[in-house]
Amino acid sequence: MRFDRKFLPTKTLSSVGYGLISEHVPGMRFGLMQAKVCLAALLSRYLFEPCSKTPIPLVLDNKSVFTTAKGGIWLQVKGREETTLSEF
């Protein structure tokens, strides 16, 4: 019997699509963590409320590729009062 290389297991990930193996993509985890930290910072410093231009109940746009509200979502942004840890 003769040795043939085609039967050796390969360790390449070239046949796997991008994003299927998340542990091999450290940039994706870092980007997701950055987005979460940014969202937490915004929500801790500002208060977001719907303004008078926002339609209630919200009507979704059927012609859009993504799930979006018809006419957009208008928000009023207010700053939160500064609190210190001693107040808790």
mmCIF file of the C-alpha atoms, coordinates in Angstrom:
data_MODEL
# 
_entry.id   MODEL 
# 
loop_
_atom_site.group_PDB 
_atom_site.id 
_atom_site.type_symbol 
_atom_site.label_atom_id 
_atom_site.label_alt_id 
_atom_site.label_comp_id 
_atom_site.label_asym_id 
_atom_site.label_entity_id 
_atom_site.label_seq_id 
_atom_site.pdbx_PDB_ins_code 
_atom_site.Cartn_x 
_atom_site.Cartn_y 
_atom_site.Cartn_z 
_atom_site.occupancy 
_atom_site.B_iso_or_equiv 
_atom_site.pdbx_formal_charge 
_atom_site.auth_seq_id 
_atom_site.auth_comp_id 
_atom_site.auth_asym_id 
_atom_site.auth_atom_id 
_atom_site.pdbx_PDB_model_num 
ATOM 1  C CA . MET A 1 1  ? 0.000   0.000  0.000  1.00 0.00 ? 1  MET A CA 1 
ATOM 2  C CA . ARG A 1 2  ? 1.296   3.389  -0.941 1.00 0.00 ? 2  ARG A CA 1 
ATOM 3  C CA . PHE A 1 3  ? 1.184   6.605  1.191  1.00 0.00 ? 3  PHE A CA 1 
ATOM 4  C CA . ASP A 1 4  ? -1.195  9.213  -0.220 1.00 0.00 ? 4  ASP A CA 1 
ATOM 5  C CA . ARG A 1 5  ? -1.327  12.816 1.151  1.00 0.00 ? 5  ARG A CA 1 
ATOM 6  C CA . LYS A 1 6  ? -4.954  13.404 0.185  1.00 0.00 ? 6  LYS A CA 1 
ATOM 7  C CA . PHE A 1 7  ? -6.130  11.312 3.156  1.00 0.00 ? 7  PHE A CA 1 
ATOM 8  C CA . LEU A 1 8  ? -4.294  13.472 5.723  1.00 0.00 ? 8  LEU A CA 1 
ATOM 9  C CA . PRO A 1 9  ? -6.565  15.719 7.821  1.00 0.00 ? 9  PRO A CA 1 
ATOM 10 C CA . THR A 1 10 ? -6.208  19.407 7.062  1.00 0.00 ? 10 THR A CA 1 
ATOM 11 C CA . LYS A 1 11 ? -6.261  22.090 9.730  1.00 0.00 ? 11 LYS A CA 1 
ATOM 12 C CA . THR A 1 12 ? -7.157  25.019 7.484  1.00 0.00 ? 12 THR A CA 1 
ATOM 13 C CA . LEU A 1 13 ? -10.305 27.056 7.890  1.00 0.00 ? 13 LEU A CA 1 
ATOM 14 C CA . SER A 1 14 ? -10.487 28.143 4.255  1.00 0.00 ? 14 SER A CA 1 
ATOM 15 C CA . SER A 1 15 ? -13.671 26.176 3.618  1.00 0.00 ? 15 SER A CA 1 
ATOM 16 C CA . VAL A 1 16 ? -15.499 27.709 6.611  1.00 0.00 ? 16 VAL A CA 1 
ATOM 17 C CA . GLY A 1 17 ? -17.342 30.987 6.032  1.00 0.00 ? 17 GLY A CA 1 
ATOM 18 C CA . TYR A 1 18 ? -16.419 34.156 7.912  1.00 0.00 ? 18 TYR A CA 1 
ATOM 19 C CA . GLY A 1 19 ? -18.235 34.413 11.224 1.00 0.00 ? 19 GLY A CA 1 
ATOM 20 C CA . LEU A 1 20 ? -19.060 30.739 11.643 1.00 0.00 ? 20 LEU A CA 1 
ATOM 21 C CA . ILE A 1 21 ? -16.190 30.193 14.054 1.00 0.00 ? 21 ILE A CA 1 
ATOM 22 C CA . SER A 1 22 ? -16.232 33.174 16.403 1.00 0.00 ? 22 SER A CA 1 
ATOM 23 C CA . GLU A 1 23 ? -13.269 32.078 18.521 1.00 0.00 ? 23 GLU A CA 1 
ATOM 24 C CA . HIS A 1 24 ? -11.031 32.498 15.480 1.00 0.00 ? 24 HIS A CA 1 
ATOM 25 C CA . VAL A 1 25 ? -12.093 36.100 14.952 1.00 0.00 ? 25 VAL A CA 1 
ATOM 26 C CA . PRO A 1 26 ? -10.912 38.174 17.941 1.00 0.00 ? 26 PRO A CA 1 
ATOM 27 C CA . GLY A 1 27 ? -11.708 41.459 16.180 1.00 0.00 ? 27 GLY A CA 1 
ATOM 28 C CA . MET A 1 28 ? -15.397 40.589 16.089 1.00 0.00 ? 28 MET A CA 1 
ATOM 29 C CA . ARG A 1 29 ? -15.528 40.087 19.853 1.00 0.00 ? 29 ARG A CA 1 
ATOM 30 C CA . PHE A 1 30 ? -13.609 43.313 20.445 1.00 0.00 ? 30 PHE A CA 1 
ATOM 31 C CA . GLY A 1 31 ? -15.946 45.274 18.163 1.00 0.00 ? 31 GLY A CA 1 
ATOM 32 C CA . LEU A 1 32 ? -19.028 43.885 19.910 1.00 0.00 ? 32 LEU A CA 1 
ATOM 33 C CA . MET A 1 33 ? -17.550 44.764 23.300 1.00 0.00 ? 33 MET A CA 1 
ATOM 34 C CA . GLN A 1 34 ? -16.815 48.328 22.107 1.00 0.00 ? 34 GLN A CA 1 
ATOM 35 C CA . ALA A 1 35 ? -20.394 48.754 20.904 1.00 0.00 ? 35 ALA A CA 1 
ATOM 36 C CA . LYS A 1 36 ? -21.781 47.548 24.244 1.00 0.00 ? 36 LYS A CA 1 
ATOM 37 C CA . VAL A 1 37 ? -19.496 49.877 26.234 1.00 0.00 ? 37 VAL A CA 1 
ATOM 38 C CA . CYS A 1 38 ? -20.466 52.823 24.026 1.00 0.00 ? 38 CYS A CA 1 
ATOM 39 C CA . LEU A 1 39 ? -24.184 52.070 24.428 1.00 0.00 ? 39 LEU A CA 1 
ATOM 40 C CA . ALA A 1 40 ? -23.812 51.714 28.201 1.00 0.00 ? 40 ALA A CA 1 
ATOM 41 C CA . ALA A 1 41 ? -21.946 55.029 28.400 1.00 0.00 ? 41 ALA A CA 1 
ATOM 42 C CA . LEU A 1 42 ? -24.631 56.821 26.372 1.00 0.00 ? 42 LEU A CA 1 
ATOM 43 C CA . LEU A 1 43 ? -27.477 55.346 28.421 1.00 0.00 ? 43 LEU A CA 1 
ATOM 44 C CA . SER A 1 44 ? -25.785 56.222 31.702 1.00 0.00 ? 44 SER A CA 1 
ATOM 45 C CA . ARG A 1 45 ? -25.181 59.869 30.729 1.00 0.00 ? 45 ARG A CA 1 
ATOM 46 C CA . TYR A 1 46 ? -28.314 60.689 28.723 1.00 0.00 ? 46 TYR A CA 1 
ATOM 47 C CA . LEU A 1 47 ? -32.039 60.008 28.874 1.00 0.00 ? 47 LEU A CA 1 
ATOM 48 C CA . PHE A 1 48 ? -33.707 59.149 25.540 1.00 0.00 ? 48 PHE A CA 1 
ATOM 49 C CA . GLU A 1 49 ? -37.443 59.835 25.158 1.00 0.00 ? 49 GLU A CA 1 
ATOM 50 C CA . PRO A 1 50 ? -39.706 59.840 22.093 1.00 0.00 ? 50 PRO A CA 1 
ATOM 51 C CA . CYS A 1 51 ? -40.657 63.342 20.988 1.00 0.00 ? 51 CYS A CA 1 
ATOM 52 C CA . SER A 1 52 ? -43.859 64.590 19.349 1.00 0.00 ? 52 SER A CA 1 
ATOM 53 C CA . LYS A 1 53 ? -42.673 63.667 15.810 1.00 0.00 ? 53 LYS A CA 1 
ATOM 54 C CA . THR A 1 54 ? -42.406 59.958 16.716 1.00 0.00 ? 54 THR A CA 1 
ATOM 55 C CA . PRO A 1 55 ? -45.553 58.106 15.609 1.00 0.00 ? 55 PRO A CA 1 
ATOM 56 C CA . ILE A 1 56 ? -47.128 56.066 18.414 1.00 0.00 ? 56 ILE A CA 1 
ATOM 57 C CA . PRO A 1 57 ? -47.925 53.220 17.783 1.00 0.00 ? 57 PRO A CA 1 
ATOM 58 C CA . LEU A 1 58 ? -44.852 52.639 15.662 1.00 0.00 ? 58 LEU A CA 1 
ATOM 59 C CA . VAL A 1 59 ? -45.560 51.673 12.024 1.00 0.00 ? 59 VAL A CA 1 
ATOM 60 C CA . LEU A 1 60 ? -42.933 49.561 10.258 1.00 0.00 ? 60 LEU A CA 1 
ATOM 61 C CA . ASP A 1 61 ? -41.806 50.305 6.703  1.00 0.00 ? 61 ASP A CA 1 
ATOM 62 C CA . ASN A 1 62 ? -42.615 47.358 4.418  1.00 0.00 ? 62 ASN A CA 1 
ATOM 63 C CA . LYS A 1 63 ? -40.446 48.621 1.543  1.00 0.00 ? 63 LYS A CA 1 
ATOM 64 C CA . SER A 1 64 ? -37.223 48.715 3.550  1.00 0.00 ? 64 SER A CA 1 
ATOM 65 C CA . VAL A 1 65 ? -34.691 45.880 3.471  1.00 0.00 ? 65 VAL A CA 1 
ATOM 66 C CA . PHE A 1 66 ? -34.094 46.253 7.201  1.00 0.00 ? 66 PHE A CA 1 
ATOM 67 C CA . THR A 1 67 ? -36.713 46.576 9.935  1.00 0.00 ? 67 THR A CA 1 
ATOM 68 C CA . THR A 1 68 ? -37.192 50.330 10.174 1.00 0.00 ? 68 THR A CA 1 
ATOM 69 C CA . ALA A 1 69 ? -39.950 52.626 11.321 1.00 0.00 ? 69 ALA A CA 1 
ATOM 70 C CA . LYS A 1 70 ? -41.876 54.555 8.693  1.00 0.00 ? 70 LYS A CA 1 
ATOM 71 C CA . GLY A 1 71 ? -40.808 58.183 9.012  1.00 0.00 ? 71 GLY A CA 1 
ATOM 72 C CA . GLY A 1 72 ? -37.970 57.291 11.397 1.00 0.00 ? 72 GLY A CA 1 
ATOM 73 C CA . ILE A 1 73 ? -37.762 57.356 15.158 1.00 0.00 ? 73 ILE A CA 1 
ATOM 74 C CA . TRP A 1 74 ? -37.362 60.829 16.579 1.00 0.00 ? 74 TRP A CA 1 
ATOM 75 C CA . LEU A 1 75 ? -35.838 61.000 20.053 1.00 0.00 ? 75 LEU A CA 1 
ATOM 76 C CA . GLN A 1 76 ? -35.412 63.787 22.536 1.00 0.00 ? 76 GLN A CA 1 
ATOM 77 C CA . VAL A 1 77 ? -32.083 63.558 24.346 1.00 0.00 ? 77 VAL A CA 1 
ATOM 78 C CA . LYS A 1 78 ? -31.757 64.969 27.853 1.00 0.00 ? 78 LYS A CA 1 
ATOM 79 C CA . GLY A 1 79 ? -28.693 64.948 30.038 1.00 0.00 ? 79 GLY A CA 1 
ATOM 80 C CA . ARG A 1 80 ? -28.906 63.061 33.295 1.00 0.00 ? 80 ARG A CA 1 
ATOM 81 C CA . GLU A 1 81 ? -27.994 64.688 36.566 1.00 0.00 ? 81 GLU A CA 1 
ATOM 82 C CA . GLU A 1 82 ? -24.552 63.855 37.839 1.00 0.00 ? 82 GLU A CA 1 
ATOM 83 C CA . THR A 1 83 ? -24.631 61.352 40.674 1.00 0.00 ? 83 THR A CA 1 
ATOM 84 C CA . THR A 1 84 ? -21.824 60.191 42.846 1.00 0.00 ? 84 THR A CA 1 
ATOM 85 C CA . LEU A 1 85 ? -21.287 56.794 44.403 1.00 0.00 ? 85 LEU A CA 1 
ATOM 86 C CA . SER A 1 86 ? -21.817 58.233 47.894 1.00 0.00 ? 86 SER A CA 1 
ATOM 87 C CA . GLU A 1 87 ? -25.495 58.928 47.076 1.00 0.00 ? 87 GLU A CA 1 
ATOM 88 C CA . PHE A 1 88 ? -26.311 55.248 46.686 1.00 0.00 ? 88 PHE A CA 1 
# 
